[in-house]
């Protein structure tokens, strides 16, 4: 008593009950947290954990007046804000679906099984052209591209993507983002497919497309936010 999660939080968790196992072998092979002797955490599992944690934070911790204020600024309902917030958490690390991130374990002893499992699914692990592609920056670019493909205007797609870009606390510079955009624009189709798979699946599971469509119609995202 006193520590039980709200029904809404539990319902969100139930949405993801089989989500990880329903992802492609390629998606499931990718690591998000390298882990320890007990094992590592895959990208799909990490994003499910993030989405469910976000649901709990929103339902338990965020004050109602804050929810109403942010929802009002965005022109959406509090329930739609909740969906958007969980979606942001559930997609924040899609930038780890890149060769730049995944090859970080390539030359480290003890992680050969992770690298081999990725290669076995048919994903190549050639080094990317840029020496550094921080995964937050890549997340921002991937989300912006995906949102534009769904019809969101570039200004708003960039604005939403910037949240993933800065999820470690510092936003990218223009030059840094442009360089990563150039690399990802020429990315192998197999990798692009996994990126799109994860964002699309998260959107479908959360029924987030209607609120994303609403947010896409905002003319000045900075006004009052």
PyMOL commands that set and color helices and strands:
alter all, ss='L'
color gray80, all
select helices_A, chain A and resi 7-15+25-29+43-61+64-74+78-91+94-96+99-105+112-120+135-149+154-165+174-185+189-206+209-216
alter helices_A, ss='H'
color red, helices_A
select strands_A, chain A and resi 31-36+39-42
alter strands_A, ss='S'
color yellow, strands_A
deselect
rebuild
show_as cartoon
